[in-house]
């Protein structure tokens, strides 16, 4: 059995930590105008806390640097502002470190799952 869960990613220098199942796969990324945020839709087994692992994602704007070892996931475009947001996943082996990037965004928003 699989589900598709929606997660809001924070804007800012700190990565967004998500509890995901080991079999997760990002299936869609979109900027939602009404929510003013970037969302990931993730296919995975139903989340069971004892099996979930923490994965970290960061949102970067064009021209902003991220370390070479970050893995590109997808991009989301604001259809009215013509602004692109690029999502990267931090590697598991360095996911616990504080990898800051220069960002044009202010304070991070709250992570939600629906």
C-alpha positions as CSV (number, residue, x, y, z in Angstrom):
1,X,0.0,0.0,0.0
2,X,1.2,3.5,-0.9
3,X,0.1,7.1,-0.1
4,X,1.0,10.5,-1.6
5,X,1.6,13.1,1.1
6,X,2.1,16.8,0.6
7,X,4.8,18.7,2.5
8,X,5.4,22.5,2.7
9,X,9.1,23.4,2.4
10,X,10.5,26.3,4.4
11,X,12.1,29.3,2.7
12,X,15.3,30.4,4.3
13,X,18.8,29.2,5.1
14,X,17.9,26.2,7.2
15,X,16.8,23.0,5.5
16,X,13.3,21.6,6.1
17,X,13.5,18.2,7.9
18,X,10.8,15.7,6.9
19,X,10.1,12.3,8.4
20,X,9.8,10.0,5.4
21,X,9.7,6.3,4.8
22,X,12.7,4.6,3.3
23,X,10.8,3.9,0.0
24,X,9.9,7.6,-0.5
25,X,9.9,9.1,-4.0
26,X,9.2,12.8,-4.8
27,X,6.5,12.8,-7.5
28,X,5.7,16.5,-7.8
29,X,6.9,19.9,-6.8
30,X,4.8,23.1,-7.1
31,X,4.7,26.7,-5.9
32,X,1.1,27.3,-4.6
33,X,0.2,31.0,-5.0
34,X,-2.5,31.0,-2.3
35,X,-0.2,29.5,0.3
36,X,2.9,31.5,-1.0
37,X,5.0,28.3,-0.6
38,X,6.7,25.4,-2.3
39,X,5.2,22.0,-1.8
40,X,6.6,18.5,-2.4
41,X,4.2,15.6,-3.1
42,X,5.9,12.4,-1.9
43,X,4.9,8.8,-2.7
44,X,5.7,6.4,0.1
45,X,4.4,3.6,2.3
46,X,2.1,4.9,5.0
47,X,4.3,6.7,7.5
48,X,5.2,4.6,10.5
49,X,7.3,6.4,13.1
50,X,9.5,3.4,13.9
51,X,10.6,3.1,10.2
52,X,10.6,6.8,9.2
53,X,13.9,8.5,8.5
54,X,14.7,12.2,8.5
55,X,15.5,13.7,5.1
56,X,16.3,17.4,4.6
57,X,15.4,19.6,1.7
58,X,16.3,23.2,0.9
59,X,14.7,25.7,-1.5
60,X,17.2,27.9,-3.5
61,X,16.5,30.8,-5.9
62,X,18.3,31.0,-9.3
63,X,21.9,32.2,-8.9
64,X,22.1,31.2,-5.2
65,X,24.8,28.7,-4.5
66,X,24.4,25.3,-2.9
67,X,27.1,22.8,-2.1
68,X,28.0,20.3,-4.9
69,X,26.9,17.3,-2.9
70,X,23.2,18.5,-2.7
71,X,21.0,16.5,-5.0
72,X,18.6,18.5,-7.3
73,X,15.0,17.3,-6.9
74,X,12.8,19.6,-8.9
75,X,11.8,23.2,-9.5
76,X,8.6,25.2,-8.9
77,X,7.7,28.4,-10.6
78,X,5.5,31.2,-9.3
79,X,3.2,31.7,-12.4
80,X,2.5,35.3,-11.6
81,X,5.8,36.4,-10.2
82,X,8.0,34.5,-12.7
83,X,10.2,33.5,-9.8
84,X,11.7,30.0,-9.8
85,X,12.4,28.0,-6.6
86,X,14.8,25.0,-6.9
87,X,14.5,22.2,-4.4
88,X,17.6,20.2,-3.4
89,X,17.9,17.2,-1.0
90,X,20.8,17.1,1.4
91,X,22.7,13.8,1.3
92,X,22.0,11.5,4.2
93,X,25.6,11.4,5.4
94,X,25.6,15.2,6.0
95,X,21.9,15.7,6.7
96,X,22.6,16.5,10.4
97,X,24.9,19.4,9.6
98,X,24.0,23.0,9.3
99,X,24.6,23.7,5.6
100,X,23.7,27.4,5.1
101,X,23.2,29.0,1.8
102,X,22.7,32.7,1.0
103,X,19.0,33.2,0.5
104,X,16.8,36.0,-0.6
105,X,14.1,34.8,1.8
106,X,13.3,35.9,5.2
107,X,12.2,33.9,8.2
108,X,11.5,30.2,7.7
109,X,7.8,29.1,7.7
110,X,6.3,26.2,9.5
111,X,6.4,22.7,8.1
112,X,3.0,21.1,7.5
113,X,1.9,17.7,6.3
114,X,-1.5,17.0,4.8
